[in-house]
Amino acid sequence: MASRLLALEGISNFRDYGDYPARDGARIVAARLYRSGHHVQATRGDVDVVAGLSLATVIDLRGASERALYPCKRPAGFSAQLLFADGETTQTGQALHDEAAAAVVTARDAHANMLRLYGEMPIQPHMIAAMRLYFTALAERDGSSLLHCLAGKDRTGFVVALVHKLLGVHYDDIVDDYLLTNAVTDIDARMAHRAPFLRARFGQAIQDDAIRTLMSVHPDYLEHSFAAISAHHGSAARYAADALGVTPSQMAQIESRLLV
């Protein structure tokens, strides 16, 4: 699993999420689907590596406030089509893990808030708008794509899991890919960076274990998103069709481009 990772200095969690077994004996192609955190702190070397991927499409799941605060660095001559939805893709215009810190003291509080927000994520209007752009791009655009949000773990993790689900990836592999964030991300460094901000905003009582819970991913979070999809639409396929507007023709195009 770690071989999927592009070990960059200033871009967290940059990896290939293809090359998994899919439905009917097919496999998702490698080096076509990438995911990451933001590129605000990208080094010159990182930017060169990204340039070498010859990305055709970049889908930014962040909301307008995050994009304004944290502009991503792009290579010289950057020619990929950049897609994003107008408005905020979370309720407060913050990264989901920051939003979940409100009224949190313990790890149990943090876990409960993350569950709630993951349950709301599939029906958030601007997230739906961003996902519509992504699935249209997967159906219609050639070349490799990069999907990212701020940390590259929650909004990105959910959308990656949905793509996997729709392509018939086994749920164990879906969860393993989702949890790889915990293995390839320096959570201690992220805690040290984010803890002062969270405590200044939400109170000094928030415990270290609670911050670690916010900075990590957990199988329960993903299960909560899929449970919400089942409750509202019955299945991931119906959700893609009804909420995201993915037509049978588009799904067939996605499969023809991504499965071998």
Secondary structure by P-SEA (a helix, b strand, c coil): ccccccccccccccccccccccccccccccccbbbbcccccccaaaaaaaaaacccbbbbcccaaaaaabbbbbccccccbbbbbcccccccccccccccccccccaaaaaaaaaaaaaaccccaaaaaaaaaaaaaaaccccbbbbbcccccaaaaaaaaaaaaaacccaaaaaaaaaccccccaaaaaaaacaaaaaacccccccaaaaaaaacccaaaaaaaaaaaaaccccaaaaaaacccccaaaaaaaaaaccc
